[in-house]
Amino acid sequence: MKYRLASPLKAVCGAGAALLLALQCALAQGAPAPEAAAQPPAPAHAAPAQTPVLAAHRALYELTLADAGAGSNVTGIYGQLVYDFHGSACEGYTLNTRLITQVIDRQGKASMSDVRTESWEDGEGRRLRFSTAQYTDGKLADATKGTARRSGKTIIVALEKPQRTSIVLSGNILFPAQHSLAMLRTAMAGQRRLQADIYDGSEKGTKVYETTTVIGPPLELSANAQLPAAQNAGALDTIPSWPVVVSYFEQGEKKDGLPAYEVSFRMYANGVSRKLKLDYGTFSLEGELSSLEFFETKPCP
């Protein structure tokens, strides 16, 4: 399937934050979401909606090129994503990530991208702080920093970087943490589809993505043992999980109806993800968990 993407190489090197957004939305945990788009009723036999218990953890993912089509200038991608999540509904959620990738083009030229993000989201999804720094071949290429807060039915964004400005976003927009929790609740309720707009401060702090999420039936618990070995991954053997595909669309008119990219992954009920795949149409990446460490979380009073 060929998606609309002007430059696949730029999507990883020149705009590494877009790749990180896809991974973060696949992995992020968060707070209770405001009312999302209307969903079809759950089947009569479905379990009642549950509140996910989110695990504080640090995960390391290994990224590799899965395939590259004839229209791609990419012949190799190798990288790692470090994902560090802490917090609770009462103190808010902190997420720090670092994504390092090496991309090799068809001429054999290699380039390095290093994207570092820090974010905090309050437990009710009312406020978001975000900061992103992107380095290309060791030099700072881009930086974004700002805050977003809900005011009625709008979100007011105050940017410090790349330049001081403010914007107002309207619509039923979720922060990334809210979106992840909404996906978990949808899955636990036995529903299969979720539509939502997402804002996380990436793309210079101005972009909102429209998303469609499709959730498959729950996987057998034994399915975890069939995945590649990863340090401490055995802790997931008793955790329910679902296969998930999230399609990301540019806002506005969709001339061809195709997403900018798609992300698929195995979503566990405690917020951990495995078996990642990012499909940009002309090339796709795979990400597999290599190590996992859990932390204790102070319970809310």
N, C-alpha and C positions, 0 to 999 in steps of 0.2 A: 504494500500500500504506500503510495507516495503522498506525503503531507506537504503543505506549503511551508517552505523554509528557504529563505533567500541564500543563505550560506551555511551549510552544515558545519564547516570547519569553524566559522565564526561563532556558532552556537556553543562550541566547547571552549575555544581559545579566547576569542574576542568578547564573548558575552557569557563567561563561565557562570555568572550568577543565575542565568536561566536554567542551566543544568542543575545547579544547587537548589533552585526553587523546586524543581521536579522531585529531587531526592528528598528535600525537606517535607514536602507535602505528602510524600509516601511514608515518611517516618515520624513526623511531628506528633506530639501528644498535646493535650490542652484542656481547656475549660469548657463548661457547658455552653452550647451554641444557642444563639437566638433562633427564632423560628426560621427554618429553611424552606426551600421550595416545597410545595405540596407533593406528597408522595402517595402512591396507591396504597390502600389498606393492606396490612400484613395478612397472610393466609390464616384461616381460623385456627390451624394447629400450631401456629408460631408461638414461641415463648414470649411472655410480656417483656416490654422494654426494660433493659437493665442499665445500670450505671457502671461503666468500665472503671476498674481499678488500674491506674496507670503506674508503671514501674519506672522509678528513676534508674537510669542506666547509661553506660558508655559502650558504644558499639563501633567496631571497625569493619568497614566494607572494602573489598577488593573489586576494582572496576576493570573491565576488559572490553574490547571491541567484539561484539557478537557477529555482526555482518556489515558489509558495506556494498551498496549498489553501484551500478555503472556511473551514476551521476554524482557520486561522492568523491571528494578529493582526499579522503581519509583512508590510510592503510593500516594504522595501528593507534590504539588508545590504551593507555595503562594508567591506573591511578588508585588512590585510596580516599575514602571518606571517613573522617572521625566525627562521631555524633555523640554529643554529651548533653544529656537531658536531666534536669533536677527540678524539684518544686512540688507544689501541691495546690489544691483549689483555694486554700486560704492565703497562701503567701505568693501565689502566682507561679508561673512556669518559666524557667530559664533554659535556653537552648544555645549552645555553642557548637559550631561546626567548622571543620577545615577540609576542603576538597582540593587535592593535588592531582593534576593529570598531566601526562605527557602525550602529545598528539604528533603523529608522524604522517606527513602528506605523501602524495604519489611521487614527489621528487626526492623523497628521503629526508626532507627537512623536518627537524623535531623542534617543538616549542613546549614550554612549561607554563601551566596555569595554576595559580595558587589562590583560592577564594576562601576568605575567612569571614564568618558571620557571628554576630552576637545578637540575641533577641530576648526580650522579656514580655510576657503577656499576663495580664492580671487574670484572676480566677473566674471572672465573669465575662471575659472577652470584651471589656470596655476600653482597654488601653493596650497599646503595643509600642514598645521601643525597639528599634532595629538599627543595625550597623553592619555594613558590608565593605570589605576591602579586597580588591582583586589585583593580583600581581601577575605580570606576564614576563617570563624569563627574568624573574628577580626584581623587576621594576614595578612600582605602583602604577597601575593603569587606570584604575577607577575606584571611587569611594562613594558610598551612600550612607547617610546617617539621618535619622529623624524619629518622629513620634507620630502616632495616630490615636485619636480618641473618638469615641462615639458621642454624637450629640443629636438626640432624637433619632430620625431615620437617615442621618448622614454621618459620614466619617470625615473629620477634619485632620488633615495631614500637615505637619510642620516639618519641613526639610531644612537641615543644616548643610548637608552636602548632597550632591555636587555643587549646589548653590542655594542660598537662603530663599525660600519661597514657601507658599502654602497653597494647598489645593483642597477642594471639597469633593468627596465621592458620595454618590447617591446610589440607592439600590440595596438589595438584600445581600450584603457582602460579609463574608466570614474571614476572620484571620486564620492563618494556617493551622494553628492549634485547634481552633474551634472546628475546622473542617475535618480534621482527623478524628476528633471525638464524635462528630456527627456520623462519620463513616462507621465507626465502631457500634454506635447505637443502632444505626440502620441495619447492620449485619446481625446484631444480637436480637433485633426484633423480627428477624426472618424476612426483611424486605431486601430488594435487590437493586434499587436504583436511587441515586441521589444527585440532584443538580444544585450547584451553588457557584457564586462568584467568589473569588479569593483575592485578598490583598495581603502582601507580606513585606512590602517595601523594596522589592527587587526592581530591576530595570530602571534605575535612577529614582526609584520611589514613586513613580507615576502610573504604573501599569496595574490593571485589574484583569485577571483571567476568568473566563467563563469555563466551568468544568462540568463534565458528566461522568459520574462514577457508576460502574456496574460491578456488583458483588456476586460471586458465585456461591453455591451451596457450601456449608462447612466441610472442611477436609477431615479425613480420618486422622486421629491422633498419631497413628503409626507413620503418617506421611513425613513427619519431621525427621525420622531416622533415615529416610531415603535421600536427604540433602547432604552435601559435602560436610565433612567434620569441621566443627568450629569450637573454639575454646568456650566452655561453659554453656554451649547451646543445648545441652541435655536438659537444662532447666525449662526449656520450651516444650518438652515432650508431652506434658499433661495440660498444655494451654490450648484451648480451641483456636482455630485459625480459618481464614477464608481467602480464596483467590480474588484479587481486586484489579480492575483496570480503570484508570483515570485518564480521560481525554481533556486536553487543555486547548481552549480556543481563544483567539484574539477577540476582544470585544468589538461589537459593531456588526455590520453586514458581513455574512459569510458567503463569499461569491461562489466557492466550490464546496462548501460544507465540510471541509477537511480540517482536522485539528492541527495546531502548530506542532504538537508532539503528544505521545501517549506514554503513560507509565503503568507497568503492571508489577505486582508484588504479592507476597503472602503476608497477610495482616493478622497478627496474633492479638488475642483479647486483652493483653496487658500493654499494648502499644508498640511492641517490638515488630520489626518487619524483616523478611528474608526474601531471597529469590527475586531481586529487583531486575527490571528490564526497562530501558528507556528507548523508545522507538521514534526516531526523527524522520522516518520514511526512507531517506537515502542511506542512512546508517543507523545502527542500534547498539546500545551498550548493555552489558550485564553487570550486576553487582551482587556479590555474595558475601554474607556475613563470615568473617574470619575469627572474631573474638567478641565476647560479650561479658560485661561486668555489671552486676546489679548493686544498688546502694539502698540503704535504709532511708525512708522518708518519715519525717516527723509528722505524726497525725495531727489533723486540725483539731482545735479545742472543741 
